[in-house]
Amino acid sequence: MNLRFQRAADRLIGVPLCALFSLLNRLFGRRAVARKPQRILVILLSEMGSLVLAEPMFASLRRQYPEAELYVLLFAKNREVLDLLRVVEPQNVLTLSDRSVLGLAADSLRAIARLRSLRIDAVLDCELFSRISSIFSYLSGAPLRVGFHPHTQEGLYRGSFINRPVLYNPYRHLTLQFLSLVSALESTTTPLCKEFLVPMPEPPAPFEFDAGEKEAIAARLHADFPAIAQKRIVLIYPGGGLLPIRAWPFESYLTLCAALLADGYAVGVVGLAADRLLAHALRERCASDACVDLTGYTKTVRELLALFHRADLLITNDGGPGQFAALTPIPSIVFFGPETPLLYRSLSRNAQFFHMALPCSPCLTAYNHRSSPCDGDNQCLKQITPAQVIGKARHMLSETRAANAANTHRVA
């Protein structure tokens, strides 16, 4: 299902259902009492990268409720990232297919039936004003329903059955807002969570590979692309994913690639199979064997993380790869424009960000369901010049070279 259809369905079907369940809750619901839950459901349906930003929330739940059983409801396409994070038992993951309306409906009925049989105590709805997630929280039967709530803001209607409402703060990093959902389970202030001042958490622990796994992906890469075997590699992700407006311009990426190739680096274009046309165009214009098409090359996120260990730098539009980099040591440069690093920057210590804070940026927000009013002329990204990025990339690559040389010297 495409994004436009999802938004329309969320509005046309979600609004009346939220109104109906609000009425039922007013007539028959019971007052929510803060308590320590034994079975907790986390609903996180959005993009894969958000799962990485939610890792500290899962760690907080484990610390505060060590005896509680954790469950997660998410789209099936995002499950691999959740499994890599190892924050919940595999048998406690419920998935929904978003490939078709019928598939989603069938999976939804199965998920609701299972959740009600589990007698969930509390739900943490991590979606930013999506109605489908709030409907799941109500139908789960959980007496405690935590979620973002508009309070005095106009619009963004999700019903009135979220009985542990958390004020959405667009000036606060999403990871901290996820942590507020945990705090809301036992908070007693109005609005909730006034008593908790949470610092920005540490990055997630690096992903641990099986013995020889990283070496195997590097060996396969060198065998398939011998021209880059002896070179330092810069990976770029020029695709925009579900939101093409987030992409730095093609011509800017082309200028960047040409400069890196002239400096003697190899360039690997990563992305999904759908990004192959973009990668092919870059390779054709660069006309160099050291520029290779890696779109669809890694079949899993795990393989992509292993590839990150072979590379020296990742340059990416805002999206999944920039968040996944936090699970590895790779330095990264991430472009923001329609969205803001204030909310979505990576948890990695090795990440640098470019963001032109124009009067209209960010234009993708929870308030418009990430539907931009922009006419496609994303000046917030076009005004980030290749010269700026090339300078930052060269500086970071020189730092990486120096760090690697120091580590080699210590080992020797």
Helices and strands as residue ranges (DSSP letters): H 3-12, H 14-28, E 39-43, H 48-53, H 55-64, E 69-75, G 76-78, H 79-85, G 90-92, E 93-96, H 101-118, E 122-125, H 131-139, E 144-149, E 164-167, H 174-183, H 213-224, G 226-228, E 233-237, G 244-246, H 250-262, E 266-271, G 273-275, H 276-286, E 291-295, H 301-310, E 313-317, H 320-324, G 325-327, E 332-336, H 341-344, E 351-355, G 366-368, H 379-382, H 386-411
